[in-house]
Amino acid sequence: MLGQKTALPSQTLRIKGPVPSGSKMIFKVTGTTYCPKKDRVRRRFDSKQEAVDWISRQDQLARKNSVEGDARFTLLTAEDEQDALAAKNLLEENGYVGSLLSAAAAFIHGKPMERQESVSMETALESFKEYFEGMGNTQRHIDSTFLRLNRFAKAWRGEETGSMSKERTKEWILCRAPGQKGPWDDAKRSKVKPAERTKEKAALSVFFNYCVDKGWLESSPIVGIKVPKACADEVSLPEIYTPEQAEALLQAARLLDDQGSAGTPPSVPFFVLGLFCGLRPAEVGRLDWKHFIWNEDATVEINVNDKRSTVKRRTIEVPENAVAWLSLYRKEEGQVWGKNSRKILDQVYAIAGYKATKSSIPKDGSGPLEGLKQECESSDRPIRIHDGLRHSAVSYRLKDLQEPGKVALWSGHSEAIMHKHYKGLCSDTEAKRFWRIMPPALSFASESKILAA
């Protein structure tokens, strides 16, 4: 233990990088220093040399706090000690009789201590965004977090971080009565589930912790706020697509791919891998055609890089109908899906009759996209199901196999999740129809029926 306390910063800190941070690449220094005092370090630098130089300066400071090889166990850094010594000398030169501590107490009693100036919510949020994007979070997590934080900052526009009290943030997170300041409409707030309030609290918590680290707040106003736990009846079950809706999505994807420009990745494999193989969007985004194992007995397996699961890599068996679809797009290698293909997904959902962002639809769209820019945000259109592709795959496979453990391993879930969330979401008849969805003819609708929706 003594050896750890006397270790130099260069022995306990490490440099990571380069890592992306917004539009640039940075280097991070992380770890814990023990000399002259224990301190958790998280710093960012524009170059590796800057990081190395900074660690070298910390080593020099640590050595200054050592006397004849024995570490000085004090909370004062070398600079703090020099400042204290200079202040003591100044008091003696001016004839002050007493300790430095009594002089400091008298000064504080007669004059309020100056506090670091607070910053506006907008400035703090802008600074936090660069930090948060550099932490390696997924784009989806970043978007979700800043949807909540931007909503909060808009409600308190013009306020400074220092004015955010526990009472204000508690009202925001737990609001139920009309007239209270909160993120949800008066009509909806009393029905908001604890899970949603917990997500709101989590987004605010990471932001205010950052403000504390920057010195803009003395403490986080989130500390001590408790969100009521969900009752058993309030636990929401996943929503899934019906076989007809699944067919509509695949048909829409085919229509869009048929008129797609050269170089644009086809969208059908994305929907097939989600609907029938249960892959998350991020997993499909990391997938290369070389990860597919095409066996001689016509079965297919996929090596999946699963960052969210406890099992980081898993090999899944591809269902027969998915094999039929994927065989039409098979390649030896190359990305299955583009990383920046959100607009293509929006277009597929719009063609299938779901609400989509207007900015994703071409102004002069032709074929299946003709006229959709004016209609895609209509209130009459249903909203796509959150994680509906994956939820559908897991639910229908569980009904088909009736083996929770096997499906849990296949999907990267736990067996407990199978019982808690996915049992009983579909009937035997629906499962049979779902796994019979084959290319290229769809059983329930023609192209004209899709376009008329």
GIRAMO-V145685 format. One record per residue. PSI is psi in radians with two decimals (* if undefined). OMEGA is omega in whole degrees, 0 to 359 (* if undefined). D_FIRST is the distance of its C-alpha to the first C-alpha in whole Angstrom. Layout:
psi;omega;d_first
PSI;OMEGA;D_FIRST
PSI;OMEGA;D_FIRST
This chain:
psi;omega;d_first
-0.69;180;0
-0.66;179;4
-0.65;179;5
-0.69;182;5
-0.46;182;6
0.06;181;9
2.47;177;10
2.70;179;14
-0.63;180;15
-0.31;179;17
-0.26;184;14
-0.16;179;14
2.68;177;17
2.69;182;20
2.25;176;24
2.44;175;26
3.03;4;30
2.54;177;33
2.59;182;33
2.46;174;36
1.69;185;36
-2.14;182;40
0.07;182;42
2.97;178;39
2.42;182;36
3.00;175;33
2.39;182;30
2.44;172;27
2.08;182;23
2.77;179;20
-2.85;182;17
2.31;174;14
2.59;183;13
-0.19;182;11
2.19;8;13
-0.25;177;15
2.79;180;14
2.24;183;13
2.31;177;16
2.27;186;17
2.29;171;20
1.71;183;23
2.73;182;25
2.50;181;29
2.66;181;31
-0.37;179;34
2.78;180;33
-0.63;181;30
-0.70;178;31
-0.70;179;30
-0.75;179;27
-0.77;180;26
-0.69;181;27
-0.75;178;25
-0.66;178;22
-0.70;178;23
-0.61;178;24
-0.61;176;21
-0.71;180;19
-0.74;178;22
-0.69;180;21
-0.70;180;17
-0.62;178;19
-0.43;181;21
0.26;176;18
2.47;179;17
1.99;178;19
0.70;174;20
-0.19;179;16
2.24;182;14
2.45;176;13
2.00;181;15
1.57;182;13
2.69;177;16
-0.14;180;18
2.34;171;21
3.02;179;21
-0.70;179;23
-0.74;179;26
-0.72;181;26
-0.72;178;25
-0.69;178;28
-0.74;180;30
-0.71;180;30
-0.72;179;31
-0.70;179;34
-0.71;179;35
-0.74;178;34
-0.67;180;37
-0.69;178;39
-0.76;181;39
-0.67;179;40
-0.49;181;43
0.24;173;45
0.33;179;45
2.24;179;42
2.04;182;41
3.05;182;38
2.84;177;35
-0.60;180;33
-0.74;180;32
-0.60;178;36
-0.71;179;37
-0.69;180;35
-0.71;179;36
-0.67;180;40
-0.78;181;40
-0.67;181;38
-0.58;183;41
-0.34;183;44
2.19;181;43
2.46;180;41
2.37;179;38
2.36;180;38
2.66;180;37
2.37;184;36
2.35;178;39
2.87;179;39
2.86;181;41
2.75;178;43
-0.71;182;43
-0.77;180;44
-0.75;180;42
-0.71;182;39
-0.65;178;40
-0.73;178;41
-0.73;181;38
-0.60;183;36
-0.77;179;38
-0.72;179;37
-0.79;186;33
-0.68;180;34
-0.41;180;36
0.04;182;33
-0.02;179;31
0.30;178;33
2.67;176;35
2.73;180;38
-0.62;179;41
-0.73;179;42
-0.68;178;39
-0.82;181;39
-0.76;181;43
-0.76;181;43
-0.77;183;40
-0.33;170;42
-0.73;180;45
-0.77;183;44
-0.69;177;42
-0.64;177;45
-0.71;179;47
-0.80;181;45
-0.61;179;45
-0.68;180;49
-0.51;181;50
0.62;182;48
2.32;179;49
-0.25;179;49
2.76;176;47
2.75;182;43
-0.60;181;40
-0.29;181;39
-0.05;182;42
1.72;182;41
2.93;178;40
-0.63;180;39
-0.72;180;43
-0.85;182;44
-0.58;178;41
-0.74;177;42
-0.69;181;46
-0.81;184;45
-0.69;187;43
0.13;186;45
2.37;177;49
-0.68;184;51
2.57;174;54
2.51;180;57
-0.39;176;56
2.62;179;52
2.14;182;51
2.98;184;49
-0.17;185;49
2.66;179;51
2.68;180;55
-0.65;184;57
-0.42;186;58
-0.43;192;55
-0.52;180;52
-0.28;182;53
0.01;180;53
2.30;184;50
2.69;180;47
-0.59;181;44
-0.68;179;42
-0.68;178;44
-0.61;178;43
-0.69;178;39
-0.67;178;39
-0.75;179;41
-0.71;182;38
-0.73;180;35
-0.76;180;37
-0.61;183;37
-0.81;181;33
-0.56;178;32
-0.83;182;34
-0.52;174;34
-0.65;177;30
-0.73;179;31
-0.63;177;33
-0.79;179;30
-0.60;180;28
-0.17;180;31
0.21;180;31
-0.26;177;35
2.55;176;34
-0.63;179;32
2.78;181;31
2.30;178;32
-0.02;180;36
-0.44;185;35
2.25;177;32
-0.17;178;34
2.16;183;37
2.30;177;37
2.25;179;40
2.48;179;42
2.66;181;41
2.43;173;44
2.89;181;46
-0.62;182;47
-0.32;184;51
-0.17;180;49
2.04;185;47
2.37;178;49
2.67;179;50
2.61;171;50
2.60;180;53
2.81;177;55
2.48;174;58
2.85;177;61
-0.65;179;62
-0.70;179;65
-0.65;178;62
-0.74;178;60
-0.69;180;64
-0.69;179;64
-0.75;179;61
-0.68;177;62
-0.74;179;65
-0.71;179;64
-0.71;179;61
-0.73;180;64
-0.73;180;67
-0.73;181;64
-0.59;182;63
-0.50;180;67
0.21;182;67
2.69;180;64
2.78;180;64
2.41;179;63
-0.26;179;59
2.21;181;58
2.42;178;56
2.56;183;58
-0.32;182;57
-0.82;179;58
-0.63;179;55
-0.82;182;53
-0.60;177;55
-0.79;181;55
-0.54;177;52
-0.85;185;51
-0.69;188;54
-0.35;181;54
-0.17;176;51
0.38;179;48
2.45;175;46
2.70;178;45
-0.73;180;46
-0.60;179;43
-0.71;177;43
-0.66;180;47
-0.50;179;46
-0.10;189;43
2.38;175;46
2.61;180;48
-0.40;179;51
-0.20;177;49
-0.11;180;47
2.38;177;50
1.88;182;51
1.74;185;55
2.78;181;55
-0.44;180;59
0.27;176;60
0.06;174;60
2.76;182;56
2.44;175;54
2.69;180;50
2.28;172;47
1.98;186;44
2.30;175;42
1.81;187;39
1.68;183;38
-0.39;185;35
-0.42;183;35
2.82;175;35
-0.48;174;32
1.87;189;34
-0.46;176;34
2.41;177;37
2.62;176;40
2.13;184;44
2.58;176;46
2.26;182;50
2.18;178;53
2.73;186;55
-0.76;182;59
-0.56;177;60
-0.61;177;57
-0.73;180;58
-0.71;179;62
-0.84;186;60
-0.48;179;58
-0.47;180;60
-0.31;185;62
0.16;187;59
2.40;175;58
2.84;178;56
-0.68;179;55
3.03;182;52
2.67;181;51
2.35;178;50
-0.61;187;51
2.38;179;51
2.56;183;50
-0.43;181;47
1.00;186;49
0.49;182;52
-0.64;180;52
-0.64;179;55
-0.74;178;57
-0.78;178;55
-0.69;181;57
-0.72;178;60
-0.82;180;60
-0.63;179;59
-0.74;179;62
-0.64;180;65
-0.03;175;64
0.12;181;65
2.82;177;61
2.43;180;60
2.77;180;59
2.27;184;58
-0.60;182;61
-0.29;180;59
-0.23;184;58
2.23;179;62
2.50;181;64
-0.73;181;67
0.88;182;70
2.49;179;68
3.00;179;71
-2.25;182;71
-0.28;181;69
-0.06;184;67
2.20;178;71
-0.02;185;71
-0.42;183;67
-0.60;181;66
-0.37;187;68
-0.33;194;67
-0.42;180;64
0.28;180;62
2.48;180;65
-0.29;179;64
-0.31;181;66
2.40;178;64
2.71;176;61
2.41;178;58
2.63;182;56
2.24;180;54
2.15;183;50
0.47;185;48
-0.56;180;52
-0.89;182;52
-0.77;179;49
-0.66;180;50
-0.80;181;53
-0.83;183;52
-0.74;182;50
-0.82;181;52
-0.58;178;55
-0.67;178;53
-0.72;178;52
-0.62;183;56
-0.78;185;57
-0.55;183;55
0.58;178;54
1.56;183;50
-0.70;181;47
-0.75;181;45
-0.71;179;47
-0.61;178;47
-0.77;179;43
-0.67;181;42
-0.67;186;45
-0.19;182;44
0.36;177;40
-3.12;171;40
2.78;179;39
-0.56;179;42
-0.67;179;41
-0.63;178;42
-0.83;181;46
-0.65;186;47
-0.66;189;46
-0.56;194;47
-0.18;181;49
2.36;172;52
0.34;181;55
-0.22;179;55
2.87;180;58
2.94;177;61
-0.71;181;62
-0.77;180;65
-0.69;180;63
-0.73;179;60
-0.74;179;63
-0.66;181;65
-0.81;184;61
-0.03;175;61
0.05;179;64
1.93;185;64
2.71;176;65
2.86;352;66
-0.34;184;68
2.36;178;70
2.46;191;69
-0.42;193;71
-0.30;186;71
2.72;174;72
2.99;179;73
-0.67;182;72
-0.57;180;75
-0.66;178;73
-0.83;184;70
-0.44;181;71
-0.21;183;73
*;*;70
